[in-house]
Amino acid sequence: MGEKNLLKESYRKTKYQITGHGIRNVQVLKDALDQVDGEQESDLYGEGKVIEDFQEKMAEFLGKESAVFFPSGTMAQQIALRIWCDQKGINRVAYHPLCHLEIHEEEGLKKLHHIDSVLLADKNRVITLEDVVNMKEDVSCVLLELPQREIGGQLPDYETLVGISDFCRSKEIKLHLDGARLFEILPYYKKTAAEVCALFDSVYVSFYKGIGGVAGAILAGEKSFTNQSKVWKRRHGGDLISLNPYIISADTNFDERKDKMQKYFENAIELAELFNQCNRVKTIPEVPVSNMFHVHFDEPKERMDDLLAEIYRATNIGMTGNLRETGKNECFFEASTGDSYDSIPKDKLLELFSLLDERIKEMNFII
Amino acid sequence: MGEKNLLKESYRKTKYQITGHGIRNVQVLKDALDQVDGEQESDLYGEGKVIEDFQEKMAEFLGKESAVFFPSGTMAQQIALRIWCDQKGINRVAYHPLCHLEIHEEEGLKKLHHIDSVLLADKNRVITLEDVVNMKEDVSCVLLELPQREIGGQLPDYETLVGISDFCRSKEIKLHLDGARLFEILPYYKKTAAEVCALFDSVYVSFYKGIGGVAGAILAGEKSFTNQSKVWKRRHGGDLISLNPYIISADTNFDERKDKMQKYFENAIELAELFNQCNRVKTIPEVPVSNMFHVHFDEPKERMDDLLAEIYRATNIGMTGNLRETGKNECFFEASTGDSYDSIPKDKLLELFSLLDERIKEMNFII
């Protein structure tokens, strides 16, 4: 507890960070609002130019007929699955064991929508075509998360996606995309968003990961689907009188960052290589397929907390504020490259990694 | 349709408005953010100084042990009722036939929480002690909305509230306050918020009615209750990564307007009197008990749409952008006084009402 706070405090004081777009503070919203005329009218319960324009813009980008802005992905995705379950009359969906709905939403899908889940694949790998084909129970919808965040942002190859999509269509199972980090994987697949989304019946994307907005999500699909999602948005309490603080920040940051995803991806590969050159450190995946990966240390969390805090103070570069324990002698953190990475002078960055490697070696009497 | 838009367009072009705090635009948020340092850290999934400080401040103001910030009242109130129903094991609550949950939420309470409602009182009057005492079915919770918005913001007398509260406690029925406009009724009751809230087990208040913030709500009660509400907030998709755009605007506008409610109340009484002096116009209630009331015209909506649009153009003062039909020859609108009212020069205001009365008389050949 004390140690964790020490690491977080030490991280907050650093001038540079290897991940992200900088500290999440009020300035992010101020900067977005500075690009907008104060006289611009607010949206009103899902209507008005600001929300309708952004929804149309995103529908076009994603290659879908229609799109709806939601305050959160949690809300958008539960609703998508509910619509597909109601349509088919089967209250069961299939997804990865580490799906956001399974582990981060306090069982909202079960408690609010009475929808059961079938868990596909082992938790340490991505879903394969075989996992889907071999499902024993009938489901209304299969959800794929691209990339699979909780295992470092891994991806199936594109042929697997096409295979799963074809199979689901042949079996009248809807395919939903958890695209919280969809923009971030396009450089790896070398596809447009619309090309990837064409494989799915419904798509959710987020605006506060790689895009760096304040909050908010888009749910896209056919108009009959999004119309129903608006009714559920009202039921969930998500049809706020005005969502424009989130919409404006989503819109301006989307414009600013959507074309930087290639650079974030390349930087992630470079950064992962720097980690992998250190003793007792490895990344998952070894070579990133998006802007994210996990950094694993073969060291107890307490030792790494102290060691990282010391290195932050020495170099003025932060790596993470939050190490998570995976075993008695192992811990890890999630890294996502953003605007911050390129602001670090290269010699400072190399100094950071040589110090990290050196201190780990010292700690383990490696000569 | 064309007529309605004409009225709305005409209303939007007016310099002065008799109700509200002015047009809802981005400037409202910009003004709030101007009062905050850009370096202020964002809240993170319900934690952090900005959200915790505001929750504590509101808990104290409402005289409750604990308070939780929600993106919307729809979400907060469904959750409050769900907690009370789960606790008692009876999925039934009682409220007014025109309760927000019954008519504005697409049956979220039933579709998401499987909670049934018992409708108390005739829809044109407020709930009495007798209505509650004579309930035939057992319920987990009674919800009172103060003031009862859909009938012009009427209020029971304070003794009735005390009676209902005592009765519910004796029967182990929870009492929940829909206090969307709680701040607005304190001058009439001559009570503090904490005194009114002491009669209730759980309380919801809103920050974009009289307070004039962008959006957002507080749900307050005992800590065991609010802790459960946080879990449900996550399930609903309301535990956003950052709610600070709403919190900051709620907080700054609360400070700015909480002590103006007496003035809004007095202005509502004055304004209602001006309406009641006109032919074929009456307000409900005749004498307002908060900052709100309904203005009824004994005229067909189409005629009043044209007439009001004409008067707005002539006087540069708007009354409403939205008339609602109640019968073939009757229509009404909701009025809520705010900052705008006092900005209207008094002679202009009297000119508006003499023109309104004159034009209605002309239309009806009243000499």
Boltz contact constraints between the chains, C-beta under 6 A:
constraints:
  - contact:
      token1: [A, 24]
      token2: [B, 42]
      max_distance: 6.0
  - contact:
      token1: [A, 25]
      token2: [B, 39]
      max_distance: 6.0
  - contact:
      token1: [A, 25]
      token2: [B, 40]
      max_distance: 6.0
  - contact:
      token1: [A, 25]
      token2: [B, 41]
      max_distance: 6.0
  - contact:
      token1: [A, 25]
      token2: [B, 42]
      max_distance: 6.0
  - contact:
      token1: [A, 26]
      token2: [B, 36]
      max_distance: 6.0
  - contact:
      token1: [A, 26]
      token2: [B, 38]
      max_distance: 6.0
  - contact:
      token1: [A, 26]
      token2: [B, 40]
      max_distance: 6.0
  - contact:
      token1: [A, 27]
      token2: [B, 38]
      max_distance: 6.0
  - contact:
      token1: [A, 29]
      token2: [B, 245]
      max_distance: 6.0
  - contact:
      token1: [A, 30]
      token2: [B, 33]
      max_distance: 6.0
  - contact:
      token1: [A, 30]
      token2: [B, 38]
      max_distance: 6.0
  - contact:
      token1: [A, 33]
      token2: [B, 30]
      max_distance: 6.0
  - contact:
      token1: [A, 36]
      token2: [B, 26]
      max_distance: 6.0
  - contact:
      token1: [A, 38]
      token2: [B, 26]
      max_distance: 6.0
  - contact:
      token1: [A, 38]
      token2: [B, 27]
      max_distance: 6.0
  - contact:
      token1: [A, 38]
      token2: [B, 30]
      max_distance: 6.0
  - contact:
      token1: [A, 39]
      token2: [B, 25]
      max_distance: 6.0
  - contact:
      token1: [A, 40]
      token2: [B, 25]
      max_distance: 6.0
  - contact:
      token1: [A, 40]
      token2: [B, 26]
      max_distance: 6.0
  - contact:
      token1: [A, 41]
      token2: [B, 25]
      max_distance: 6.0
  - contact:
      token1: [A, 42]
      token2: [B, 24]
      max_distance: 6.0
  - contact:
      token1: [A, 42]
      token2: [B, 25]
      max_distance: 6.0
  - contact:
      token1: [A, 71]
      token2: [B, 71]
      max_distance: 6.0
  - contact:
      token1: [A, 71]
      token2: [B, 240]
      max_distance: 6.0
  - contact:
      token1: [A, 72]
      token2: [B, 237]
      max_distance: 6.0
  - contact:
      token1: [A, 72]
      token2: [B, 240]
      max_distance: 6.0
  - contact:
      token1: [A, 74]
      token2: [B, 237]
      max_distance: 6.0
  - contact:
      token1: [A, 75]
      token2: [B, 237]
      max_distance: 6.0
  - contact:
      token1: [A, 106]
      token2: [B, 231]
      max_distance: 6.0
  - contact:
      token1: [A, 106]
      token2: [B, 234]
      max_distance: 6.0
  - contact:
      token1: [A, 106]
      token2: [B, 235]
      max_distance: 6.0
  - contact:
      token1: [A, 108]
      token2: [B, 235]
      max_distance: 6.0
  - contact:
      token1: [A, 111]
      token2: [B, 235]
      max_distance: 6.0
  - contact:
      token1: [A, 112]
      token2: [B, 112]
      max_distance: 6.0
  - contact:
      token1: [A, 112]
      token2: [B, 235]
      max_distance: 6.0
  - contact:
      token1: [A, 208]
      token2: [B, 241]
      max_distance: 6.0
  - contact:
      token1: [A, 214]
      token2: [B, 242]
      max_distance: 6.0
  - contact:
      token1: [A, 215]
      token2: [B, 240]
      max_distance: 6.0
  - contact:
      token1: [A, 215]
      token2: [B, 241]
      max_distance: 6.0
  - contact:
      token1: [A, 215]
      token2: [B, 242]
      max_distance: 6.0
  - contact:
      token1: [A, 231]
      token2: [B, 106]
      max_distance: 6.0
  - contact:
      token1: [A, 234]
      token2: [B, 106]
      max_distance: 6.0
  - contact:
      token1: [A, 235]
      token2: [B, 106]
      max_distance: 6.0
  - contact:
      token1: [A, 235]
      token2: [B, 108]
      max_distance: 6.0
  - contact:
      token1: [A, 235]
      token2: [B, 111]
      max_distance: 6.0
  - contact:
      token1: [A, 235]
      token2: [B, 112]
      max_distance: 6.0
  - contact:
      token1: [A, 236]
      token2: [B, 236]
      max_distance: 6.0
  - contact:
      token1: [A, 236]
      token2: [B, 237]
      max_distance: 6.0
  - contact:
      token1: [A, 237]
      token2: [B, 72]
      max_distance: 6.0
  - contact:
      token1: [A, 237]
      token2: [B, 74]
      max_distance: 6.0
  - contact:
      token1: [A, 237]
      token2: [B, 75]
      max_distance: 6.0
  - contact:
      token1: [A, 237]
      token2: [B, 236]
      max_distance: 6.0
  - contact:
      token1: [A, 240]
      token2: [B, 71]
      max_distance: 6.0
  - contact:
      token1: [A, 240]
      token2: [B, 72]
      max_distance: 6.0
  - contact:
      token1: [A, 240]
      token2: [B, 215]
      max_distance: 6.0
  - contact:
      token1: [A, 241]
      token2: [B, 208]
      max_distance: 6.0
  - contact:
      token1: [A, 241]
      token2: [B, 215]
      max_distance: 6.0
  - contact:
      token1: [A, 242]
      token2: [B, 214]
      max_distance: 6.0
  - contact:
      token1: [A, 242]
      token2: [B, 215]
      max_distance: 6.0
  - contact:
      token1: [A, 245]
      token2: [B, 29]
      max_distance: 6.0
  - contact:
      token1: [A, 245]
      token2: [B, 245]
      max_distance: 6.0
